[in-house]
């Protein structure tokens, strides 16, 4: 999960944690809220959110900041069957991370 999330972070141009937190705050339709410290802990692999709402909020923020459609197919067979969206692939990675934590 960390690798997938960090890839999104890089695609977004490695924004400062404050900018990610502000982006989340500016988009009230997201499923959850996350502090910049939680984002930091997720990006370095110190925390796996126990709720999907927190994980997907950070994922959607980074996709939004990168100008990427989270529901577009990944095109990478390692992410799942053909047609698997970025969101679906990230959900699988999150589920696997929660299962081992």
Gaussian input, Z-matrix of N, CA and C with variables (Angstrom, degrees):
# hf/3-21g

backbone

0 1
 N
 C     1     B1
 C     2     B2     1     A1
 N     3     B3     2     A2     1     D1
 C     4     B4     3     A3     2     D2
 C     5     B5     4     A4     3     D3
 N     6     B6     5     A5     4     D4
 C     7     B7     6     A6     5     D5
 C     8     B8     7     A7     6     D6
 N     9     B9     8     A8     7     D7
 C    10    B10     9     A9     8     D8
 C    11    B11    10    A10     9     D9
 N    12    B12    11    A11    10    D10
 C    13    B13    12    A12    11    D11
 C    14    B14    13    A13    12    D12
 N    15    B15    14    A14    13    D13
 C    16    B16    15    A15    14    D14
 C    17    B17    16    A16    15    D15
 N    18    B18    17    A17    16    D16
 C    19    B19    18    A18    17    D17
 C    20    B20    19    A19    18    D18
 N    21    B21    20    A20    19    D19
 C    22    B22    21    A21    20    D20
 C    23    B23    22    A22    21    D21
 N    24    B24    23    A23    22    D22
 C    25    B25    24    A24    23    D23
 C    26    B26    25    A25    24    D24
 N    27    B27    26    A26    25    D25
 C    28    B28    27    A27    26    D26
 C    29    B29    28    A28    27    D27
 N    30    B30    29    A29    28    D28
 C    31    B31    30    A30    29    D29
 C    32    B32    31    A31    30    D30
 N    33    B33    32    A32    31    D31
 C    34    B34    33    A33    32    D32
 C    35    B35    34    A34    33    D33
 N    36    B36    35    A35    34    D34
 C    37    B37    36    A36    35    D35
 C    38    B38    37    A37    36    D36
 N    39    B39    38    A38    37    D37
 C    40    B40    39    A39    38    D38
 C    41    B41    40    A40    39    D39
 N    42    B42    41    A41    40    D40
 C    43    B43    42    A42    41    D41
 C    44    B44    43    A43    42    D42
 N    45    B45    44    A44    43    D43
 C    46    B46    45    A45    44    D44
 C    47    B47    46    A46    45    D45
 N    48    B48    47    A47    46    D46
 C    49    B49    48    A48    47    D47
 C    50    B50    49    A49    48    D48
 N    51    B51    50    A50    49    D49
 C    52    B52    51    A51    50    D50
 C    53    B53    52    A52    51    D51
 N    54    B54    53    A53    52    D52
 C    55    B55    54    A54    53    D53
 C    56    B56    55    A55    54    D54
 N    57    B57    56    A56    55    D55
 C    58    B58    57    A57    56    D56
 C    59    B59    58    A58    57    D57
 N    60    B60    59    A59    58    D58
 C    61    B61    60    A60    59    D59
 C    62    B62    61    A61    60    D60
 N    63    B63    62    A62    61    D61
 C    64    B64    63    A63    62    D62
 C    65    B65    64    A64    63    D63
 N    66    B66    65    A65    64    D64
 C    67    B67    66    A66    65    D65
 C    68    B68    67    A67    66    D66
 N    69    B69    68    A68    67    D67
 C    70    B70    69    A69    68    D68
 C    71    B71    70    A70    69    D69
 N    72    B72    71    A71    70    D70
 C    73    B73    72    A72    71    D71
 C    74    B74    73    A73    72    D72
 N    75    B75    74    A74    73    D73
 C    76    B76    75    A75    74    D74
 C    77    B77    76    A76    75    D75
 N    78    B78    77    A77    76    D76
 C    79    B79    78    A78    77    D77
 C    80    B80    79    A79    78    D78
 N    81    B81    80    A80    79    D79
 C    82    B82    81    A81    80    D80
 C    83    B83    82    A82    81    D81
 N    84    B84    83    A83    82    D82
 C    85    B85    84    A84    83    D83
 C    86    B86    85    A85    84    D84
 N    87    B87    86    A86    85    D85
 C    88    B88    87    A87    86    D86
 C    89    B89    88    A88    87    D87
 N    90    B90    89    A89    88    D88
 C    91    B91    90    A90    89    D89
 C    92    B92    91    A91    90    D90
 N    93    B93    92    A92    91    D91
 C    94    B94    93    A93    92    D92
 C    95    B95    94    A94    93    D93
 N    96    B96    95    A95    94    D94
 C    97    B97    96    A96    95    D95
 C    98    B98    97    A97    96    D96
 N    99    B99    98    A98    97    D97
 C   100   B100    99    A99    98    D98
 C   101   B101   100   A100    99    D99
 N   102   B102   101   A101   100   D100
 C   103   B103   102   A102   101   D101
 C   104   B104   103   A103   102   D102
 N   105   B105   104   A104   103   D103
 C   106   B106   105   A105   104   D104
 C   107   B107   106   A106   105   D105
 N   108   B108   107   A107   106   D106
 C   109   B109   108   A108   107   D107
 C   110   B110   109   A109   108   D108
 N   111   B111   110   A110   109   D109
 C   112   B112   111   A111   110   D110
 C   113   B113   112   A112   111   D111
 N   114   B114   113   A113   112   D112
 C   115   B115   114   A114   113   D113
 C   116   B116   115   A115   114   D114
 N   117   B117   116   A116   115   D115
 C   118   B118   117   A117   116   D116
 C   119   B119   118   A118   117   D117
 N   120   B120   119   A119   118   D118
 C   121   B121   120   A120   119   D119
 C   122   B122   121   A121   120   D120
 N   123   B123   122   A122   121   D121
 C   124   B124   123   A123   122   D122
 C   125   B125   124   A124   123   D123
 N   126   B126   125   A125   124   D124
 C   127   B127   126   A126   125   D125
 C   128   B128   127   A127   126   D126
 N   129   B129   128   A128   127   D127
 C   130   B130   129   A129   128   D128
 C   131   B131   130   A130   129   D129
 N   132   B132   131   A131   130   D130
 C   133   B133   132   A132   131   D131
 C   134   B134   133   A133   132   D132
 N   135   B135   134   A134   133   D133
 C   136   B136   135   A135   134   D134
 C   137   B137   136   A136   135   D135
 N   138   B138   137   A137   136   D136
 C   139   B139   138   A138   137   D137
 C   140   B140   139   A139   138   D138
 N   141   B141   140   A140   139   D139
 C   142   B142   141   A141   140   D140
 C   143   B143   142   A142   141   D141
 N   144   B144   143   A143   142   D142
 C   145   B145   144   A144   143   D143
 C   146   B146   145   A145   144   D144
 N   147   B147   146   A146   145   D145
 C   148   B148   147   A147   146   D146
 C   149   B149   148   A148   147   D147
 N   150   B150   149   A149   148   D148
 C   151   B151   150   A150   149   D149
 C   152   B152   151   A151   150   D150
 N   153   B153   152   A152   151   D151
 C   154   B154   153   A153   152   D152
 C   155   B155   154   A154   153   D153
 N   156   B156   155   A155   154   D154
 C   157   B157   156   A156   155   D155
 C   158   B158   157   A157   156   D156
 N   159   B159   158   A158   157   D157
 C   160   B160   159   A159   158   D158
 C   161   B161   160   A160   159   D159
 N   162   B162   161   A161   160   D160
 C   163   B163   162   A162   161   D161
 C   164   B164   163   A163   162   D162
 N   165   B165   164   A164   163   D163
 C   166   B166   165   A165   164   D164
 C   167   B167   166   A166   165   D165
 N   168   B168   167   A167   166   D166
 C   169   B169   168   A168   167   D167
 C   170   B170   169   A169   168   D168
 N   171   B171   170   A170   169   D169
 C   172   B172   171   A171   170   D170
 C   173   B173   172   A172   171   D171
 N   174   B174   173   A173   172   D172
 C   175   B175   174   A174   173   D173
 C   176   B176   175   A175   174   D174
 N   177   B177   176   A176   175   D175
 C   178   B178   177   A177   176   D176
 C   179   B179   178   A178   177   D177
 N   180   B180   179   A179   178   D178
 C   181   B181   180   A180   179   D179
 C   182   B182   181   A181   180   D180
 N   183   B183   182   A182   181   D181
 C   184   B184   183   A183   182   D182
 C   185   B185   184   A184   183   D183
 N   186   B186   185   A185   184   D184
 C   187   B187   186   A186   185   D185
 C   188   B188   187   A187   186   D186
 N   189   B189   188   A188   187   D187
 C   190   B190   189   A189   188   D188
 C   191   B191   190   A190   189   D189
 N   192   B192   191   A191   190   D190
 C   193   B193   192   A192   191   D191
 C   194   B194   193   A193   192   D192
 N   195   B195   194   A194   193   D193
 C   196   B196   195   A195   194   D194
 C   197   B197   196   A196   195   D195
 N   198   B198   197   A197   196   D196
 C   199   B199   198   A198   197   D197
 C   200   B200   199   A199   198   D198
 N   201   B201   200   A200   199   D199
 C   202   B202   201   A201   200   D200
 C   203   B203   202   A202   201   D201
 N   204   B204   203   A203   202   D202
 C   205   B205   204   A204   203   D203
 C   206   B206   205   A205   204   D204
 N   207   B207   206   A206   205   D205
 C   208   B208   207   A207   206   D206
 C   209   B209   208   A208   207   D207
 N   210   B210   209   A209   208   D208
 C   211   B211   210   A210   209   D209
 C   212   B212   211   A211   210   D210
 N   213   B213   212   A212   211   D211
 C   214   B214   213   A213   212   D212
 C   215   B215   214   A214   213   D213
 N   216   B216   215   A215   214   D214
 C   217   B217   216   A216   215   D215
 C   218   B218   217   A217   216   D216
 N   219   B219   218   A218   217   D217
 C   220   B220   219   A219   218   D218
 C   221   B221   220   A220   219   D219
 N   222   B222   221   A221   220   D220
 C   223   B223   222   A222   221   D221
 C   224   B224   223   A223   222   D222
 N   225   B225   224   A224   223   D223
 C   226   B226   225   A225   224   D224
 C   227   B227   226   A226   225   D225
 N   228   B228   227   A227   226   D226
 C   229   B229   228   A228   227   D227
 C   230   B230   229   A229   228   D228
 N   231   B231   230   A230   229   D229
 C   232   B232   231   A231   230   D230
 C   233   B233   232   A232   231   D231
 N   234   B234   233   A233   232   D232
 C   235   B235   234   A234   233   D233
 C   236   B236   235   A235   234   D234
 N   237   B237   236   A236   235   D235
 C   238   B238   237   A237   236   D236
 C   239   B239   238   A238   237   D237
 N   240   B240   239   A239   238   D238
 C   241   B241   240   A240   239   D239
 C   242   B242   241   A241   240   D240
 N   243   B243   242   A242   241   D241
 C   244   B244   243   A243   242   D242
 C   245   B245   244   A244   243   D243
 N   246   B246   245   A245   244   D244
 C   247   B247   246   A246   245   D245
 C   248   B248   247   A247   246   D246
 N   249   B249   248   A248   247   D247
 C   250   B250   249   A249   248   D248
 C   251   B251   250   A250   249   D249
 N   252   B252   251   A251   250   D250
 C   253   B253   252   A252   251   D251
 C   254   B254   253   A253   252   D252
 N   255   B255   254   A254   253   D253
 C   256   B256   255   A255   254   D254
 C   257   B257   256   A256   255   D255
 N   258   B258   257   A257   256   D256
 C   259   B259   258   A258   257   D257
 C   260   B260   259   A259   258   D258
 N   261   B261   260   A260   259   D259
 C   262   B262   261   A261   260   D260
 C   263   B263   262   A262   261   D261
 N   264   B264   263   A263   262   D262
 C   265   B265   264   A264   263   D263
 C   266   B266   265   A265   264   D264
 N   267   B267   266   A266   265   D265
 C   268   B268   267   A267   266   D266
 C   269   B269   268   A268   267   D267
 N   270   B270   269   A269   268   D268
 C   271   B271   270   A270   269   D269
 C   272   B272   271   A271   270   D270
 N   273   B273   272   A272   271   D271
 C   274   B274   273   A273   272   D272
 C   275   B275   274   A274   273   D273
 N   276   B276   275   A275   274   D274
 C   277   B277   276   A276   275   D275
 C   278   B278   277   A277   276   D276
 N   279   B279   278   A278   277   D277
 C   280   B280   279   A279   278   D278
 C   281   B281   280   A280   279   D279
 N   282   B282   281   A281   280   D280
 C   283   B283   282   A282   281   D281
 C   284   B284   283   A283   282   D282
 N   285   B285   284   A284   283   D283
 C   286   B286   285   A285   284   D284
 C   287   B287   286   A286   285   D285
 N   288   B288   287   A287   286   D286
 C   289   B289   288   A288   287   D287
 C   290   B290   289   A289   288   D288
 N   291   B291   290   A290   289   D289
 C   292   B292   291   A291   290   D290
 C   293   B293   292   A292   291   D291
 N   294   B294   293   A293   292   D292
 C   295   B295   294   A294   293   D293
 C   296   B296   295   A295   294   D294
 N   297   B297   296   A296   295   D295
 C   298   B298   297   A297   296   D296
 C   299   B299   298   A298   297   D297
 N   300   B300   299   A299   298   D298
 C   301   B301   300   A300   299   D299
 C   302   B302   301   A301   300   D300

   B1=1.4455
   B2=1.5288
   B3=1.3106
   B4=1.4575
   B5=1.5216
   B6=1.3152
   B7=1.4656
   B8=1.5280
   B9=1.3330
   B10=1.4699
   B11=1.5274
   B12=1.3271
   B13=1.4608
   B14=1.5270
   B15=1.3312
   B16=1.4568
   B17=1.5237
   B18=1.3225
   B19=1.4588
   B20=1.5328
   B21=1.3256
   B22=1.4717
   B23=1.5272
   B24=1.3172
   B25=1.4633
   B26=1.5309
   B27=1.3223
   B28=1.4669
   B29=1.5242
   B30=1.3374
   B31=1.4665
   B32=1.5223
   B33=1.3312
   B34=1.4693
   B35=1.5270
   B36=1.3274
   B37=1.4618
   B38=1.5163
   B39=1.3296
   B40=1.4713
   B41=1.5285
   B42=1.3241
   B43=1.4738
   B44=1.5247
   B45=1.3288
   B46=1.4677
   B47=1.5296
   B48=1.3142
   B49=1.4636
   B50=1.5255
   B51=1.3161
   B52=1.4638
   B53=1.5269
   B54=1.3207
   B55=1.4711
   B56=1.5278
   B57=1.3268
   B58=1.4730
   B59=1.5233
   B60=1.3218
   B61=1.4671
   B62=1.5341
   B63=1.3227
   B64=1.4658
   B65=1.5238
   B66=1.3321
   B67=1.4631
   B68=1.5262
   B69=1.3213
   B70=1.4709
   B71=1.5247
   B72=1.3267
   B73=1.4720
   B74=1.5307
   B75=1.3311
   B76=1.4653
   B77=1.5323
   B78=1.3277
   B79=1.4640
   B80=1.5274
   B81=1.3467
   B82=1.4663
   B83=1.5260
   B84=1.3197
   B85=1.4633
   B86=1.5183
   B87=1.3255
   B88=1.4635
   B89=1.5272
   B90=1.3300
   B91=1.4648
   B92=1.5278
   B93=1.3220
   B94=1.4600
   B95=1.5116
   B96=1.3144
   B97=1.4609
   B98=1.5193
   B99=1.3240
   B100=1.4564
   B101=1.5311
   B102=1.3175
   B103=1.4648
   B104=1.5228
   B105=1.3193
   B106=1.4677
   B107=1.5276
   B108=1.3212
   B109=1.4639
   B110=1.5293
   B111=1.3148
   B112=1.4616
   B113=1.5210
   B114=1.3200
   B115=1.4652
   B116=1.5226
   B117=1.3219
   B118=1.4643
   B119=1.5201
   B120=1.3141
   B121=1.4632
   B122=1.5184
   B123=1.3182
   B124=1.4683
   B125=1.5242
   B126=1.3213
   B127=1.4656
   B128=1.5274
   B129=1.3187
   B130=1.4591
   B131=1.5308
   B132=1.3186
   B133=1.4589
   B134=1.5134
   B135=1.3291
   B136=1.4633
   B137=1.5231
   B138=1.3423
   B139=1.4631
   B140=1.5247
   B141=1.3150
   B142=1.4630
   B143=1.5217
   B144=1.3243
   B145=1.4658
   B146=1.5277
   B147=1.3163
   B148=1.4602
   B149=1.5183
   B150=1.3374
   B151=1.4667
   B152=1.5276
   B153=1.3144
   B154=1.4613
   B155=1.5228
   B156=1.3290
   B157=1.4702
   B158=1.5313
   B159=1.3128
   B160=1.4671
   B161=1.5333
   B162=1.3202
   B163=1.4663
   B164=1.5212
   B165=1.3206
   B166=1.4634
   B167=1.5225
   B168=1.3151
   B169=1.4657
   B170=1.5221
   B171=1.3236
   B172=1.4703
   B173=1.5201
   B174=1.3197
   B175=1.4610
   B176=1.5298
   B177=1.3283
   B178=1.4674
   B179=1.5213
   B180=1.3241
   B181=1.4676
   B182=1.5245
   B183=1.3220
   B184=1.4637
   B185=1.5313
   B186=1.3238
   B187=1.4702
   B188=1.5243
   B189=1.3272
   B190=1.4625
   B191=1.5156
   B192=1.3253
   B193=1.4604
   B194=1.5300
   B195=1.3331
   B196=1.4664
   B197=1.5231
   B198=1.3514
   B199=1.4586
   B200=1.5284
   B201=1.3539
   B202=1.4597
   B203=1.5242
   B204=1.3254
   B205=1.4587
   B206=1.5311
   B207=1.3361
   B208=1.4642
   B209=1.5253
   B210=1.3221
   B211=1.4576
   B212=1.5260
   B213=1.3223
   B214=1.4557
   B215=1.5351
   B216=1.3368
   B217=1.4661
   B218=1.5316
   B219=1.3184
   B220=1.4620
   B221=1.5181
   B222=1.3234
   B223=1.4617
   B224=1.5202
   B225=1.3151
   B226=1.4593
   B227=1.5257
   B228=1.3066
   B229=1.4677
   B230=1.5257
   B231=1.3306
   B232=1.4661
   B233=1.5213
   B234=1.3312
   B235=1.4650
   B236=1.5205
   B237=1.3200
   B238=1.4561
   B239=1.5078
   B240=1.3240
   B241=1.4653
   B242=1.5252
   B243=1.3183
   B244=1.4717
   B245=1.5254
   B246=1.3039
   B247=1.4612
   B248=1.5203
   B249=1.3312
   B250=1.4671
   B251=1.5300
   B252=1.3219
   B253=1.4728
   B254=1.5206
   B255=1.3127
   B256=1.4682
   B257=1.5326
   B258=1.3235
   B259=1.4700
   B260=1.5342
   B261=1.3391
   B262=1.4690
   B263=1.5259
   B264=1.3336
   B265=1.4608
   B266=1.5282
   B267=1.3419
   B268=1.4562
   B269=1.5214
   B270=1.3273
   B271=1.4659
   B272=1.5280
   B273=1.3087
   B274=1.4777
   B275=1.5267
   B276=1.3324
   B277=1.4651
   B278=1.5306
   B279=1.3316
   B280=1.4675
   B281=1.5304
   B282=1.3538
   B283=1.4703
   B284=1.5294
   B285=1.3197
   B286=1.4677
   B287=1.5306
   B288=1.3246
   B289=1.4689
   B290=1.5256
   B291=1.3087
   B292=1.4654
   B293=1.5248
   B294=1.3102
   B295=1.4611
   B296=1.5357
   B297=1.3460
   B298=1.4585
   B299=1.5256
   B300=1.3245
   B301=1.4699
   B302=1.5035
   A1=110.12
   A2=116.81
   A3=120.69
   A4=110.28
   A5=116.19
   A6=120.31
   A7=110.96
   A8=116.79
   A9=120.71
   A10=110.72
   A11=116.69
   A12=120.31
   A13=110.95
   A14=116.67
   A15=120.06
   A16=110.86
   A17=116.92
   A18=120.65
   A19=110.05
   A20=116.78
   A21=121.03
   A22=110.23
   A23=116.14
   A24=122.31
   A25=110.19
   A26=117.00
   A27=120.87
   A28=111.37
   A29=117.17
   A30=121.14
   A31=110.78
   A32=116.38
   A33=121.16
   A34=111.47
   A35=117.36
   A36=120.81
   A37=114.34
   A38=116.76
   A39=122.14
   A40=112.35
   A41=116.36
   A42=118.71
   A43=111.83
   A44=116.69
   A45=119.96
   A46=110.05
   A47=116.08
   A48=120.73
   A49=111.52
   A50=116.28
   A51=120.38
   A52=110.39
   A53=117.76
   A54=121.39
   A55=110.79
   A56=117.03
   A57=120.34
   A58=109.53
   A59=116.06
   A60=120.98
   A61=110.60
   A62=117.14
   A63=121.06
   A64=111.36
   A65=117.88
   A66=121.52
   A67=109.20
   A68=116.25
   A69=120.67
   A70=110.03
   A71=117.03
   A72=120.85
   A73=111.74
   A74=116.79
   A75=121.46
   A76=112.89
   A77=117.44
   A78=121.89
   A79=109.47
   A80=116.10
   A81=120.26
   A82=114.60
   A83=119.02
   A84=120.80
   A85=114.15
   A86=117.13
   A87=120.18
   A88=109.57
   A89=117.15
   A90=119.43
   A91=115.65
   A92=118.07
   A93=119.29
   A94=111.80
   A95=115.57
   A96=121.78
   A97=107.08
   A98=115.21
   A99=120.24
   A100=108.04
   A101=116.64
   A102=120.67
   A103=110.15
   A104=115.36
   A105=119.64
   A106=110.85
   A107=118.20
   A108=120.66
   A109=110.72
   A110=117.21
   A111=120.12
   A112=110.27
   A113=117.29
   A114=120.99
   A115=109.39
   A116=116.98
   A117=120.85
   A118=110.87
   A119=116.05
   A120=120.52
   A121=111.55
   A122=116.97
   A123=120.37
   A124=110.75
   A125=117.24
   A126=121.13
   A127=113.31
   A128=117.21
   A129=119.56
   A130=112.41
   A131=116.58
   A132=120.45
   A133=115.68
   A134=117.74
   A135=120.84
   A136=113.05
   A137=116.10
   A138=119.39
   A139=110.60
   A140=114.20
   A141=121.76
   A142=105.21
   A143=117.35
   A144=118.57
   A145=110.47
   A146=115.85
   A147=119.11
   A148=112.50
   A149=116.31
   A150=119.30
   A151=109.72
   A152=114.65
   A153=120.89
   A154=110.20
   A155=118.09
   A156=121.18
   A157=111.72
   A158=117.52
   A159=120.46
   A160=110.82
   A161=116.35
   A162=120.40
   A163=111.18
   A164=116.64
   A165=119.60
   A166=111.47
   A167=117.82
   A168=120.21
   A169=110.52
   A170=116.97
   A171=120.20
   A172=109.81
   A173=117.36
   A174=121.75
   A175=111.07
   A176=117.16
   A177=121.04
   A178=111.42
   A179=117.07
   A180=120.10
   A181=110.05
   A182=116.75
   A183=119.66
   A184=111.45
   A185=116.77
   A186=119.61
   A187=110.13
   A188=116.55
   A189=121.27
   A190=111.87
   A191=116.60
   A192=120.77
   A193=111.31
   A194=116.08
   A195=120.74
   A196=112.30
   A197=116.73
   A198=119.98
   A199=111.85
   A200=116.39
   A201=121.89
   A202=110.12
   A203=115.86
   A204=121.88
   A205=108.31
   A206=118.46
   A207=120.12
   A208=113.31
   A209=116.77
   A210=120.04
   A211=113.29
   A212=116.23
   A213=121.61
   A214=108.76
   A215=117.69
   A216=119.59
   A217=111.08
   A218=116.11
   A219=120.67
   A220=111.89
   A221=117.30
   A222=120.34
   A223=112.69
   A224=117.56
   A225=122.00
   A226=108.46
   A227=116.96
   A228=121.84
   A229=113.15
   A230=117.55
   A231=119.78
   A232=111.54
   A233=117.08
   A234=121.38
   A235=113.55
   A236=117.29
   A237=120.92
   A238=110.52
   A239=116.33
   A240=120.23
   A241=112.32
   A242=115.30
   A243=120.22
   A244=109.34
   A245=115.69
   A246=120.89
   A247=113.83
   A248=118.05
   A249=120.86
   A250=108.93
   A251=115.81
   A252=119.32
   A253=110.78
   A254=115.56
   A255=120.67
   A256=110.50
   A257=115.95
   A258=120.43
   A259=110.47
   A260=116.55
   A261=120.09
   A262=111.15
   A263=116.22
   A264=120.20
   A265=110.30
   A266=116.92
   A267=120.03
   A268=110.05
   A269=118.17
   A270=121.75
   A271=110.47
   A272=116.79
   A273=120.29
   A274=110.89
   A275=116.40
   A276=119.92
   A277=110.60
   A278=116.24
   A279=119.94
   A280=110.30
   A281=116.94
   A282=120.03
   A283=110.86
   A284=116.41
   A285=120.31
   A286=110.44
   A287=117.19
   A288=120.98
   A289=111.41
   A290=117.30
   A291=121.19
   A292=109.86
   A293=116.99
   A294=121.50
   A295=112.83
   A296=116.25
   A297=119.32
   A298=113.23
   A299=117.41
   A300=118.41
   A301=111.69
   D1=-40.66
   D2=-178.23
   D3=-61.11
   D4=-43.59
   D5=-179.81
   D6=-61.21
   D7=-44.95
   D8=179.70
   D9=-64.38
   D10=-42.23
   D11=-179.72
   D12=-67.59
   D13=-41.62
   D14=-179.81
   D15=-65.68
   D16=-33.69
   D17=176.22
   D18=-61.97
   D19=-42.37
   D20=176.48
   D21=-62.85
   D22=-40.38
   D23=179.41
   D24=-61.45
   D25=-44.10
   D26=177.94
   D27=-65.13
   D28=-40.93
   D29=179.05
   D30=-63.93
   D31=-28.35
   D32=178.09
   D33=-80.87
   D34=-0.24
   D35=179.02
   D36=87.74
   D37=21.73
   D38=-179.04
   D39=52.28
   D40=56.96
   D41=-177.79
   D42=-66.33
   D43=152.26
   D44=175.34
   D45=-60.05
   D46=150.21
   D47=-179.31
   D48=-58.32
   D49=-36.27
   D50=178.21
   D51=-61.73
   D52=-39.73
   D53=179.25
   D54=-65.40
   D55=-37.38
   D56=177.90
   D57=-65.82
   D58=-46.47
   D59=178.90
   D60=-60.01
   D61=-42.83
   D62=178.91
   D63=-65.90
   D64=-38.38
   D65=178.62
   D66=-62.51
   D67=-43.85
   D68=178.75
   D69=-62.43
   D70=-45.41
   D71=-179.97
   D72=-62.46
   D73=-31.70
   D74=-177.75
   D75=-81.17
   D76=-4.42
   D77=-179.37
   D78=-123.91
   D79=80.46
   D80=-174.49
   D81=-65.47
   D82=-11.21
   D83=179.70
   D84=-80.48
   D85=-3.15
   D86=179.23
   D87=-69.50
   D88=152.77
   D89=-174.55
   D90=-69.66
   D91=-18.00
   D92=-178.49
   D93=-149.19
   D94=-178.15
   D95=173.79
   D96=-124.85
   D97=147.13
   D98=-176.88
   D99=-144.36
   D100=135.81
   D101=177.68
   D102=-80.82
   D103=162.59
   D104=178.50
   D105=-63.72
   D106=-30.70
   D107=177.84
   D108=-67.51
   D109=-38.84
   D110=176.51
   D111=-65.70
   D112=-41.31
   D113=176.83
   D114=-59.24
   D115=-46.12
   D116=179.90
   D117=-59.11
   D118=-46.50
   D119=-178.92
   D120=-64.20
   D121=-35.01
   D122=176.97
   D123=-68.21
   D124=-44.02
   D125=-176.32
   D126=-66.73
   D127=-29.54
   D128=179.82
   D129=-98.37
   D130=3.14
   D131=175.22
   D132=82.27
   D133=16.97
   D134=178.59
   D135=-87.37
   D136=-15.28
   D137=-178.14
   D138=-143.87
   D139=138.71
   D140=170.56
   D141=-118.57
   D142=115.54
   D143=-179.78
   D144=-59.07
   D145=134.59
   D146=179.55
   D147=-78.40
   D148=-14.03
   D149=176.92
   D150=-111.80
   D151=141.26
   D152=177.89
   D153=-62.94
   D154=-35.03
   D155=-179.03
   D156=-55.72
   D157=-43.47
   D158=179.87
   D159=-68.92
   D160=-44.93
   D161=-178.49
   D162=-62.86
   D163=-47.32
   D164=-176.62
   D165=-70.69
   D166=-28.18
   D167=177.19
   D168=-61.97
   D169=-46.44
   D170=178.58
   D171=-65.63
   D172=-43.88
   D173=178.52
   D174=-58.25
   D175=-47.34
   D176=-179.20
   D177=-66.05
   D178=-37.07
   D179=177.81
   D180=-62.37
   D181=-45.86
   D182=-178.94
   D183=-67.45
   D184=-38.36
   D185=175.26
   D186=-61.64
   D187=-44.76
   D188=179.13
   D189=-61.65
   D190=-42.36
   D191=-179.61
   D192=-69.01
   D193=-26.52
   D194=179.31
   D195=-89.49
   D196=-7.29
   D197=-177.26
   D198=71.23
   D199=29.40
   D200=-178.62
   D201=-106.32
   D202=139.51
   D203=176.68
   D204=-81.27
   D205=116.07
   D206=-178.25
   D207=-66.52
   D208=-18.07
   D209=-177.62
   D210=-100.33
   D211=7.12
   D212=175.46
   D213=-78.63
   D214=143.02
   D215=177.86
   D216=-59.08
   D217=143.53
   D218=-178.40
   D219=-72.73
   D220=-34.54
   D221=-176.70
   D222=78.02
   D223=5.26
   D224=-179.61
   D225=-114.51
   D226=115.53
   D227=-177.65
   D228=-59.53
   D229=-24.38
   D230=178.65
   D231=-66.34
   D232=-19.95
   D233=-178.86
   D234=-84.65
   D235=-7.84
   D236=-179.52
   D237=135.95
   D238=-171.07
   D239=-179.11
   D240=-60.81
   D241=159.13
   D242=178.10
   D243=-51.03
   D244=137.86
   D245=179.19
   D246=90.60
   D247=-1.54
   D248=178.60
   D249=-65.67
   D250=127.57
   D251=-179.42
   D252=-78.49
   D253=162.63
   D254=176.05
   D255=-56.95
   D256=-42.06
   D257=-179.58
   D258=-63.47
   D259=-45.06
   D260=179.13
   D261=-62.45
   D262=-42.90
   D263=179.32
   D264=-62.87
   D265=-45.15
   D266=179.44
   D267=-62.95
   D268=-37.71
   D269=178.28
   D270=-61.12
   D271=-41.70
   D272=177.65
   D273=-62.89
   D274=-43.93
   D275=179.03
   D276=-63.43
   D277=-41.13
   D278=178.91
   D279=-63.47
   D280=-44.33
   D281=179.96
   D282=-60.01
   D283=-42.09
   D284=179.33
   D285=-64.66
   D286=-39.99
   D287=-179.98
   D288=-67.08
   D289=-40.02
   D290=179.18
   D291=-67.03
   D292=-35.95
   D293=-178.02
   D294=-64.85
   D295=-29.61
   D296=-178.71
   D297=-98.84
   D298=-6.92
   D299=-178.23
   D300=-92.68

